[in-house]
Structure formats: C-alpha cells, structure tokens
Amino acid sequence: MSTTNGAGPRPAKRSAFAAGAVSNDDVALTPQPSPGSSTVEFDLPGVFVGTAEYAEGPTGCTVIHLPQGARTAVDARGGAVGLSGGYDFHHAIVLAGGSVYGLEAAAGVSTELLHRAENRTHWAALQHVSGAVIYDFSPRDTAIAPDTALGRAALANAVEGRFPVGRCGAGRSASVGKIDFSRAEFAGQGAAFGTHGELKVLVATVVNAVGVIVDRDGTVVRGNYHADTGQRHVPALDYAAAVDGAEAARTSAGNTTLTVVITNAKLTDVALRQFATQVHSSMHRAIHPFHTELDGDTLFALTTDEVEPLGVGGTGLGTLASEVAWDAVLSSAR
C-alpha cells in the first residue's frame, strides 16, 4: 500500500563519484558549528554533546562525552560495520560521516582528552573513546571526511543537556529509503529523552539506512519518495515486484544507522548487553528494512549506574527505551 504524509520531500541527488574529487588535503578546511534545526533537552548530569561540520563536504561529526565514564555494551550488526574501539567502558563516543576515513575524528577526540588529563598515561587515567561511521558519500561529490581537527572541534562545542537534531553533526549528509537512489531522501540526526519515575533514557541516532522511516501508524515519513506521484511506499512492494519479475530492485550500497542509548539505571553487565540488543532490535519498527547486508548498524548502550530499575528490571527498561528510540528515529526525519 502506498502512503503519503505532510512532510515535504527532501530528495538526495546521487553522487557522480568522479575521480579527482576534492579531499581534505586539497582545500583549507575550518570546522564550523553544526546546530541542526532544533535541540532536544535531556536531564542526565555529566553527559555532554557537541557537533561540528565541514560545509565543504558537507559532512560532520557528533561527540557524546561523559567525563566520569560509563559502562558500555556495543551491539554491532549488518554487513558493513565501521567501528573503532568498542570498549566496555567509555568516556566518549564519536559518530561521524566519511565512512572508514571518518574514523579519524575519534582519534582527534582521544588526543584532546589525553591533553585534558594532563597527558597522564597511568592505566586508570586512560580515556576510552570509540568511533563509528556512516557512509555519507552517496549524495555528495567530494571526498572530504571528518578528521582529527573536526573531532576536536565537536568536543570543544560540547554542552551538557542539549542534543542538536536535524541535518547536523554526523547526520549532515545522511539519507534513507535507498531501494533506488533516485527515490532517496535526506534524513539526519535525531534524539529523544524519556523519564519513568527516577529512570531516565536518552536515545540519539544517525539514520542513514537502506530502509525507509516509518511512523507508528505505518505511514512512511521519509525515503522511497516517488516524485511523479508524490507518494512513498514500503520497500517490500519493490522487492515483491522484483520477485514477480515486474522490475528489478536496485538496492543501493553504503548505509548505516548509528545509535547511542544512555540510561541512569543500574544494570549488570549481562543485563546491559541484553538491553542493548533489545533496543536495537526494536528499531526495525521505525526503519524498514533494517540490519541488512548493506547496513553497518551499531548501537552503544551506556549506563551512569545511579538508579535501581525496581519494578521493571532490564526487560521493562528495554521496552520503555524502545519507544524512546522510535521517537528518536522519527525526529531524524523532521
């Protein structure tokens, strides 16, 4: 069934992938602020978020900084994961465009945190930083990627309690609904914050998926946009047509959704790992299809270990957080 909605189209034009495209070494790049279209406020003391971008890309990065550190579970899926680090304890998570080249941004954050620690290298003073990247070259004609300077700039821009959303940070050139790239649309970076009593959950996501973004009523709100009809429909219709021989499905490579979930709930290591798996699995409701061989989906679940999740446990917390995750995906499409 085809669906429509009130969100105006944001078509993403496919890159020509021309040889000799401009790279970081060809131009003088200055990191720029990347404020997005709005901000999601959250109440998790000690969690700082910063963004920066190279308008010449355009591409960017997003840094989530927890100076006191937080236990972490990493759930990486799909056939094209771009990840560095992957520790079970973190002081910063760096999300970036630029595919494998964008991992350099995490190195910049790591070096800056070393300096902030007065260059102490005792094992207890080491700053744990992981990076994860999206392939955002598809809708742009440059080879410019987030680098150490951009990572450090995003960290310098970090503020407590505010998450920029829209076409900003790592989501600056994110796109979705790429069964056929001629029907792809720009998405971006989204976030949502939820509370249940003393329990708190922040979910932030950069949606750069093969799949489309779907609202709770089943409406496709971003991706697979047919300019001739003004409609969007679920990719299953394209694949069904391909199986029936009516037309070929030309799924585009180079996709990934990156997600960070931060809670104040005290969870065992086992519960934290299952919490990460549960929330990541739930996101298939908002992104169709998800976790494909052409995606590199990665989720980081972090806890500040402050509140016992009494009455709900890890499973209940995961259920509540999954609804917040859906809101975060939808905010990336607005």
Beta strands, then each sheet from edge to edge (+ up, - down):
strand 1: 2-3
strand 2: 38-41
strand 3: 48-54
strand 4: 59-76
strand 5: 83-84
strand 6: 89-96
strand 7: 129-133
strand 8: 159-160
strand 9: 162-165
strand 10: 175-176
strand 11: 185-186
strand 12: 188-196
strand 13: 199-208
strand 14: 212-214
strand 15: 220-222
strand 16: 225-226
strand 17: 231-233
strand 18: 256-265
strand 19: 287-288
strand 20: 298-307
sheet 1: 1+ 17- 16+
sheet 2: 2+ 9-
sheet 3: 5+ 7- 6- 4+ 3- 8+
sheet 4: 5+ 7- 6- 4+ 20- 18- 13+ 12-
sheet 5: 10+ 11-
sheet 6: 15+ 14- 19+
end
